Amino acid sequence: MNKLHTSLAVWALFLFVMAFVLPFTTNGSSTLADLMHSYTIYGFFSLVPIIVYGTILSICSDWITNLFFRRIPEVSLVLHMIGGAFVYAFSQHWNIALMGIFAAVLFFTLDQLFVLWHRRFSFVANVSFVLSFSSVLLMFFGASFS
């Protein structure tokens, strides 16, 4: 399973988790409207960082782990987390850095699971596309939801 497929799945799951855990609230709207708007906001602002930065970070951390640490997965996890914490340098907000760490841990976990599952199940290659397509549809619904 390549890193781009993993990043699409991470983006879709990140949206889902963040919309339910930290929804944006607005005055006078229903809980469903807040949830749909949160889904759209998280989707637009996390798409490029997770797809581009997350993919590059995962490739680099796996390369460093394979080159220097004899493929110890825990080292790769730590490097993913350090890269996720590096988001603080760009945002200067700890809450966004914590979201970056969460996305990095989610990326590492899904990458490891996809590698294991791809050997046993052939349909796993399509899971990321289904998740990302459904997330895009939900973002469109959330943007038009009132």
Order of alpha helices (4+ residues) and beta strands (2+ residues): alpha-alpha-alpha-alpha-alpha-alpha-alpha
